[in-house]
Amino acid sequence: MRAEQLTDPIAYHGEGPCWSEQWGGLRWVDMLAGDLLSFGDSGIDRKHVGTVAAVVRPRRGGGAVIGVERGFALEDPDGSVRALPELWSSPDIRMNEGGCDPDGRFYCGSMAYDKTEGAASLYRLAPDGEVEVVLESVTISNGLEWSPDGSLAYYDDTQTGQIAVFDYDPDRGLTDRRVFATLPDEGSPDGLTVDADGCVWVAVANGGAVLRYRPDGRLDGRVELPVTKVTACTFGGERLDRLFITTSQEDIDVGAEPESGALFAVDPGVTGVPVREFAG
């Protein structure tokens, strides 16, 4: 399969696409610009929320939860944004990517700006505002999504070159981490999503593609893009039958790859599952 270009290259570092009916379409982030981007019937809108906008997910009561440079922020239904207390003070670390579990808790993982090995953690924000560290000593905390039945969670620490899988339980959280798949050709896994058949779709940050893995970890599909740095993907559209894909210009020769930073999409012949919302 080959993805089609939907927008001009409007993001320096596009990431974290998410489809929600309450938003009326797709939102994603221009991460290092600190902006939320929206793509719907009215075209493309841009909203600045901070130094970094790492990931965005809908709140059940309206608005959104956002990963920002050193923690979390909440967008209220009226569109106003308020930052929660910072989780650390170091200027060397920033939030990077995340998602919501089946019980309405929001996770976001960090990374060092210089990609220092083991400097990152995965944080969990509860609906009551409590924050816990659920995973330590990772390097680039990236894609996170659950299986359709909510019993498994798939996760990328990009520098490992692997997709990990955890068992998930509401009380015990993420347990029994193990390797789900190793990307071919030393590929670097970035954002990921899961379809209604339980297959995992992962963006290859250095490979110009999105790969599809079956629930048993076998590679069985590939979406080609005309740019190297492919960052994340999600299902959207009224029937959740389009795969939206974000890309980046970071560390890219845009003269050689002028489409970098654009939004792409493909109709893969399968459907996704509705986005899991933050209960806070």
DABEL-V338522 format. One record per residue. N is the residue number from 1. PSI is psi in whole degrees, 0 to 359 (999 if undefined). OMEGA is omega in degrees with one decimal (999 if undefined). BURIAL is # if it has 24 or more other ideal C-beta (glycine too) atoms within 12 Angstrom, else .. Layout:
n=N psi=PSI omega=OMEGA burial=BURIAL
n=N psi=PSI omega=OMEGA burial=BURIAL
//
This chain:
n=1 psi=151 omega=177.5 burial=#
n=2 psi=131 omega=-177.3 burial=.
n=3 psi=150 omega=174.9 burial=#
n=4 psi=148 omega=-179.8 burial=.
n=5 psi=128 omega=-178.1 burial=#
n=6 psi=330 omega=-176.0 burial=#
n=7 psi=168 omega=167.5 burial=#
n=8 psi=168 omega=176.8 burial=.
n=9 psi=81 omega=-170.2 burial=#
n=10 psi=350 omega=-177.9 burial=#
n=11 psi=137 omega=171.6 burial=#
n=12 psi=313 omega=178.3 burial=#
n=13 psi=78 omega=178.6 burial=#
n=14 psi=140 omega=-176.6 burial=#
n=15 psi=168 omega=163.7 burial=#
n=16 psi=48 omega=178.8 burial=#
n=17 psi=147 omega=-178.9 burial=#
n=18 psi=129 omega=179.4 burial=#
n=19 psi=131 omega=176.1 burial=#
n=20 psi=133 omega=178.3 burial=#
n=21 psi=327 omega=-179.0 burial=.
n=22 psi=338 omega=174.5 burial=.
n=23 psi=345 omega=-175.5 burial=#
n=24 psi=23 omega=178.8 burial=.
n=25 psi=218 omega=-171.8 burial=#
n=26 psi=140 omega=167.5 burial=#
n=27 psi=148 omega=172.2 burial=#
n=28 psi=182 omega=-175.3 burial=#
n=29 psi=146 omega=161.7 burial=#
n=30 psi=88 omega=-159.2 burial=#
n=31 psi=306 omega=-172.7 burial=#
n=32 psi=353 omega=170.4 burial=#
n=33 psi=347 omega=-178.8 burial=#
n=34 psi=30 omega=-173.8 burial=#
n=35 psi=144 omega=166.6 burial=#
n=36 psi=134 omega=177.0 burial=#
n=37 psi=143 omega=178.8 burial=#
n=38 psi=141 omega=-179.4 burial=#
n=39 psi=111 omega=-178.5 burial=#
n=40 psi=201 omega=-177.2 burial=.
n=41 psi=331 omega=-177.9 burial=.
n=42 psi=3 omega=-178.8 burial=.
n=43 psi=215 omega=-175.3 burial=.
n=44 psi=130 omega=175.9 burial=#
n=45 psi=152 omega=179.7 burial=.
n=46 psi=134 omega=-178.5 burial=.
n=47 psi=124 omega=-179.6 burial=#
n=48 psi=131 omega=-177.8 burial=.
n=49 psi=353 omega=-179.9 burial=#
n=50 psi=188 omega=178.4 burial=#
n=51 psi=322 omega=178.2 burial=.
n=52 psi=138 omega=168.9 burial=#
n=53 psi=102 omega=-169.2 burial=#
n=54 psi=318 omega=-175.8 burial=#
n=55 psi=154 omega=-179.7 burial=#
n=56 psi=139 omega=175.3 burial=#
n=57 psi=151 omega=-179.9 burial=#
n=58 psi=150 omega=170.4 burial=#
n=59 psi=145 omega=-176.7 burial=#
n=60 psi=328 omega=-179.2 burial=.
n=61 psi=7 omega=-177.0 burial=.
n=62 psi=155 omega=-176.6 burial=.
n=63 psi=208 omega=-173.4 burial=#
n=64 psi=160 omega=166.7 burial=#
n=65 psi=140 omega=-172.0 burial=#
n=66 psi=136 omega=167.5 burial=#
n=67 psi=124 omega=178.5 burial=#
n=68 psi=185 omega=-166.5 burial=#
n=69 psi=312 omega=-174.6 burial=#
n=70 psi=31 omega=178.4 burial=#
n=71 psi=226 omega=-172.3 burial=#
n=72 psi=156 omega=172.8 burial=#
n=73 psi=155 omega=178.6 burial=#
n=74 psi=130 omega=169.9 burial=#
n=75 psi=124 omega=179.1 burial=#
n=76 psi=165 omega=-178.4 burial=.
n=77 psi=334 omega=179.2 burial=.
n=78 psi=0 omega=178.3 burial=.
n=79 psi=350 omega=178.5 burial=.
n=80 psi=148 omega=-176.5 burial=.
n=81 psi=132 omega=177.6 burial=#
n=82 psi=130 omega=-179.5 burial=.
n=83 psi=141 omega=171.4 burial=#
n=84 psi=166 omega=-177.3 burial=#
n=85 psi=140 omega=179.3 burial=.
n=86 psi=145 omega=-178.0 burial=.
n=87 psi=341 omega=176.6 burial=#
n=88 psi=165 omega=-178.0 burial=.
n=89 psi=345 omega=-175.8 burial=.
n=90 psi=133 omega=176.1 burial=.
n=91 psi=0 omega=-174.5 burial=.
n=92 psi=349 omega=-174.0 burial=.
n=93 psi=143 omega=174.9 burial=#
n=94 psi=159 omega=171.9 burial=#
n=95 psi=157 omega=-174.6 burial=#
n=96 psi=312 omega=-172.9 burial=#
n=97 psi=160 omega=179.8 burial=#
n=98 psi=199 omega=-178.8 burial=#
n=99 psi=179 omega=-177.1 burial=#
n=100 psi=142 omega=177.5 burial=#
n=101 psi=173 omega=-177.6 burial=#
n=102 psi=347 omega=-179.5 burial=#
n=103 psi=15 omega=171.8 burial=#
n=104 psi=18 omega=176.0 burial=#
n=105 psi=145 omega=-175.7 burial=#
n=106 psi=130 omega=179.8 burial=#
n=107 psi=141 omega=172.1 burial=#
n=108 psi=135 omega=-179.0 burial=#
n=109 psi=158 omega=-174.1 burial=#
n=110 psi=179 omega=171.0 burial=#
n=111 psi=155 omega=172.3 burial=#
n=112 psi=143 omega=176.9 burial=#
n=113 psi=325 omega=179.8 burial=.
n=114 psi=10 omega=176.1 burial=.
n=115 psi=32 omega=176.7 burial=#
n=116 psi=130 omega=-177.2 burial=.
n=117 psi=132 omega=175.4 burial=.
n=118 psi=9 omega=-175.2 burial=.
n=119 psi=353 omega=-171.5 burial=#
n=120 psi=164 omega=177.3 burial=#
n=121 psi=165 omega=172.9 burial=#
n=122 psi=124 omega=-176.0 burial=#
n=123 psi=152 omega=177.6 burial=#
n=124 psi=125 omega=178.3 burial=#
n=125 psi=119 omega=178.0 burial=#
n=126 psi=160 omega=179.0 burial=#
n=127 psi=333 omega=179.5 burial=.
n=128 psi=3 omega=178.1 burial=.
n=129 psi=352 omega=178.6 burial=.
n=130 psi=139 omega=-180.0 burial=.
n=131 psi=134 omega=176.1 burial=#
n=132 psi=149 omega=169.8 burial=.
n=133 psi=122 omega=-177.1 burial=.
n=134 psi=348 omega=178.6 burial=#
n=135 psi=132 omega=-178.8 burial=#
n=136 psi=169 omega=171.9 burial=.
n=137 psi=40 omega=170.7 burial=.
n=138 psi=171 omega=-174.3 burial=#
n=139 psi=303 omega=174.7 burial=#
n=140 psi=95 omega=-178.4 burial=#
n=141 psi=121 omega=-172.0 burial=#
n=142 psi=221 omega=-168.4 burial=#
n=143 psi=143 omega=-180.0 burial=#
n=144 psi=122 omega=177.2 burial=#
n=145 psi=155 omega=-176.6 burial=#
n=146 psi=156 omega=174.5 burial=#
n=147 psi=161 omega=-178.0 burial=#
n=148 psi=325 omega=-179.9 burial=#
n=149 psi=359 omega=176.6 burial=.
n=150 psi=6 omega=-175.5 burial=.
n=151 psi=344 omega=-178.0 burial=.
n=152 psi=150 omega=173.8 burial=#
n=153 psi=132 omega=178.9 burial=#
n=154 psi=140 omega=-169.8 burial=#
n=155 psi=142 omega=176.8 burial=#
n=156 psi=127 omega=157.5 burial=#
n=157 psi=103 omega=-163.7 burial=#
n=158 psi=319 omega=-173.9 burial=#
n=159 psi=342 omega=179.8 burial=#
n=160 psi=339 omega=-174.7 burial=#
n=161 psi=14 omega=-174.4 burial=#
n=162 psi=155 omega=166.4 burial=#
n=163 psi=127 omega=176.2 burial=#
n=164 psi=158 omega=174.2 burial=#
n=165 psi=139 omega=176.9 burial=#
n=166 psi=154 omega=161.1 burial=#
n=167 psi=148 omega=-179.8 burial=.
n=168 psi=135 omega=176.1 burial=#
n=169 psi=139 omega=-177.4 burial=.
n=170 psi=326 omega=-177.2 burial=.
n=171 psi=318 omega=-176.7 burial=.
n=172 psi=344 omega=179.2 burial=.
n=173 psi=223 omega=-177.7 burial=#
n=174 psi=122 omega=-178.2 burial=#
n=175 psi=166 omega=174.5 burial=.
n=176 psi=59 omega=176.4 burial=.
n=177 psi=135 omega=178.8 burial=#
n=178 psi=168 omega=-178.8 burial=.
n=179 psi=125 omega=174.3 burial=.
n=180 psi=314 omega=180.0 burial=#
n=181 psi=148 omega=171.8 burial=#
n=182 psi=127 omega=-176.4 burial=.
n=183 psi=144 omega=179.0 burial=#
n=184 psi=160 omega=172.8 burial=.
n=185 psi=36 omega=179.3 burial=.
n=186 psi=37 omega=178.6 burial=.
n=187 psi=149 omega=-179.8 burial=#
n=188 psi=111 omega=-178.2 burial=#
n=189 psi=135 omega=179.1 burial=#
n=190 psi=228 omega=-178.3 burial=#
n=191 psi=155 omega=179.9 burial=#
n=192 psi=163 omega=174.2 burial=#
n=193 psi=169 omega=-177.5 burial=#
n=194 psi=136 omega=179.6 burial=#
n=195 psi=178 omega=-174.5 burial=#
n=196 psi=343 omega=176.9 burial=.
n=197 psi=2 omega=179.9 burial=#
n=198 psi=11 omega=177.1 burial=#
n=199 psi=148 omega=-176.5 burial=#
n=200 psi=127 omega=176.8 burial=#
n=201 psi=124 omega=-175.2 burial=#
n=202 psi=135 omega=174.6 burial=#
n=203 psi=137 omega=178.7 burial=#
n=204 psi=107 omega=-169.2 burial=#
n=205 psi=336 omega=180.0 burial=#
n=206 psi=17 omega=-171.0 burial=#
n=207 psi=2 omega=176.6 burial=#
n=208 psi=36 omega=-174.9 burial=#
n=209 psi=164 omega=164.6 burial=#
n=210 psi=131 omega=-179.6 burial=#
n=211 psi=145 omega=176.8 burial=#
n=212 psi=128 omega=177.6 burial=#
n=213 psi=136 omega=176.0 burial=#
n=214 psi=165 omega=-178.1 burial=.
n=215 psi=339 omega=177.6 burial=#
n=216 psi=6 omega=177.0 burial=.
n=217 psi=3 omega=178.7 burial=#
n=218 psi=135 omega=175.6 burial=.
n=219 psi=126 omega=-179.1 burial=#
n=220 psi=15 omega=176.6 burial=.
n=221 psi=156 omega=-178.4 burial=#
n=222 psi=132 omega=172.9 burial=#
n=223 psi=123 omega=-179.5 burial=#
n=224 psi=143 omega=173.8 burial=.
n=225 psi=157 omega=-178.3 burial=#
n=226 psi=9 omega=-179.2 burial=#
n=227 psi=155 omega=-176.1 burial=#
n=228 psi=312 omega=-168.3 burial=#
n=229 psi=93 omega=178.9 burial=#
n=230 psi=126 omega=-164.7 burial=#
n=231 psi=324 omega=-174.9 burial=#
n=232 psi=167 omega=-179.1 burial=#
n=233 psi=156 omega=176.9 burial=#
n=234 psi=156 omega=174.7 burial=#
n=235 psi=142 omega=178.9 burial=#
n=236 psi=192 omega=-172.7 burial=#
n=237 psi=165 omega=-175.9 burial=#
n=238 psi=327 omega=-179.3 burial=.
n=239 psi=9 omega=-178.7 burial=.
n=240 psi=38 omega=-176.1 burial=#
n=241 psi=12 omega=173.9 burial=.
n=242 psi=139 omega=176.2 burial=#
n=243 psi=113 omega=178.2 burial=#
n=244 psi=140 omega=-172.0 burial=#
n=245 psi=129 omega=178.1 burial=#
n=246 psi=155 omega=-178.9 burial=#
n=247 psi=170 omega=-172.7 burial=#
n=248 psi=152 omega=171.6 burial=#
n=249 psi=354 omega=-175.1 burial=#
n=250 psi=126 omega=179.8 burial=#
n=251 psi=29 omega=-178.2 burial=.
n=252 psi=142 omega=171.4 burial=#
n=253 psi=98 omega=-175.5 burial=.
n=254 psi=343 omega=172.7 burial=.
n=255 psi=323 omega=178.2 burial=.
n=256 psi=332 omega=-179.3 burial=.
n=257 psi=74 omega=-173.1 burial=#
n=258 psi=344 omega=179.8 burial=.
n=259 psi=353 omega=-178.7 burial=#
n=260 psi=135 omega=-177.6 burial=#
n=261 psi=355 omega=177.3 burial=#
n=262 psi=164 omega=172.0 burial=#
n=263 psi=136 omega=-179.9 burial=#
n=264 psi=166 omega=176.4 burial=#
n=265 psi=158 omega=176.4 burial=#
n=266 psi=151 omega=173.8 burial=#
n=267 psi=100 omega=-168.4 burial=.
n=268 psi=356 omega=179.9 burial=#
n=269 psi=8 omega=175.3 burial=.
n=270 psi=171 omega=-180.0 burial=#
n=271 psi=160 omega=176.3 burial=#
n=272 psi=192 omega=176.3 burial=#
n=273 psi=152 omega=-179.9 burial=#
n=274 psi=147 omega=-179.4 burial=#
n=275 psi=141 omega=174.8 burial=#
n=276 psi=133 omega=-172.4 burial=#
n=277 psi=154 omega=175.1 burial=#
n=278 psi=132 omega=-175.3 burial=#
n=279 psi=358 omega=-178.2 burial=.
n=280 psi=999 omega=999 burial=#
//
